[in-house]
Amino acid sequence: MSLNSGENNEKRKYCFGERHNNQNKKRARVLEAPVRIDVEGVEDPLFDELQGLIGESILIVTESDQLTLFGQAFRPIFCGTIQAVEQGNITLFPVNIKMVTAPFFQFPTPLSIPLEKIAQFTPNFDCNARIPLT
C-alpha cells in the first residue's frame, strides 16, 4: 500500500458526501407541455388485424365477469359490425348484447370497447346465431 492511497480514500469520502448533498438539493421536474408520442411507428398486430376487419361482424368477450345495463346484469358478450378501429378502442354498430333474458338485444348507439379489455374475439361471427349463455 502506498502513502497516496490514503489520500484517495479521503477524496472519495469527500466526493461521496458532496454527491449525497447534491441529491437532496435536486428539484422536482415538472413538464410544462403535453408529451407527444408518434404512434405511427408503433407496431400493434391486434390493431392491424382489427383494422383489416372493418365492415365485418365480430364476437367480442371482455375481461369483466359481469356488467350491468338498465339494472340488468349480463355477461360481457357483444356481437356486431366493426365500424371503426382507433388506437386504443374498437367501435361496433349495430351491436347485439348477448343476455340470458334478451339474447338479441340490440344496443341503440355505437358501442366502443377498449382494446386492452378484450379477452377474446372471433371475426366473421354470425350475430344471429344462438349461443348458450347459462
Secondary structure, DSSP 4 states (H G I P E B T S, - for coil): --THHHHHHHHHHHHHHHHHHHHHHPPPP---S-----GGG---HHHHHHHTTTTSEEEEEES-S-EEETTEEE--EEEEEEEEEETTEEEEEEEEE--SS-TTEEESS-EEEEGGGEEEEEET--TTS-----
